[in-house]
Amino acid sequence: MPSIHRLIKKEGRYYVDDEMDSVDISKEDWIALIDDPEVFNGKSLEVLGYFYEEEDHQASTKQITDKYGLASKNFNGVIIGLGKRAQKVLGQRATVVQQSNPSGLSYWCLFFHGHEDNGFVWRVREPLGEALHETGILSVFREENEKEDPLCTEIFKEGQITKIYGRKYERNPQIRRAFVKNFKKKHGRVYCEACGFDFGKTYGKLGEGFIEVHHNKPISSFKDEHEVDIEKDLNCLCSNCHRMIHANKKRILSVEELRAKSKRPKRTKPSFTSVDSYLFLIIKNPPHAGRVKEGRGT
């Protein structure tokens, strides 16, 4: 049976058990937890998303709260709640006791490395980061266009911080995950249903599985919780098409309407993506080489 971990502090850095600072939670464990609606919810993914989107997936709470105009107490509460739910599933291998208080438990260190540098810096643990990337679930966090009620436009400026006050509608990240999984199973890959763009083909491993999910029935139009038919109510869209569908706030376009408006010309001739490929064709088929005008000898 796995032993209980201990959180230690040494020269401004926090470690689980020793300086290897490892927690026995694999990428596969995290993927299973992310898929479990009893463990991960929209709020916990939102908080993790703030840190994951930062450079090197790390930041201090103050940097995040200043950037997004949030209250720091919300972070601690969300992470503690998420840690407790994860600990119930994983048991002792997700149990970390505090160095200063052996009867107390630490939850943040399940998700983050931590060190002090003009404040406490949180860095997303690698297996968790890999799981977040592989599931693509943080696309919900990135899709800000539908998060805010379009009727809420009151803006207050405080220094360099802009706070937008309005309603936020919590999404169920498991719905997105199930939809993208079914889409890939059905079509063999994930691509934009409006223009055909495939992030994986363009960006390789970095873009594999990345897509934005469009609700053709905006969440803000419903007063209460409602059922979502993932076959009829959702679409896969690239970032550009998703923005264009919402470009007219008074009337959101359908995927078919956006596709009809596209003026992207169809390519009838090969395009050269690099100088090298162009030179290769020139060398292989030099212009005028070996040509003989009709009716004349050489």
Helices and strands as residue ranges (DSSP letters): E 5-10, E 13-16, H 27-34, H 42-52, G 55-57, E 58-60, H 61-68, H 72-90, G 91-94, E 96-98, E 105-106, G 108-110, E 112-116, E 120-124, H 126-135, H 139-142, G 144-146, E 155-158, E 161-164, H 173-187, H 199-203, G 204-207, E 212-215, G 219-221, E 234-237, H 239-245, H 255-261, H 275-284
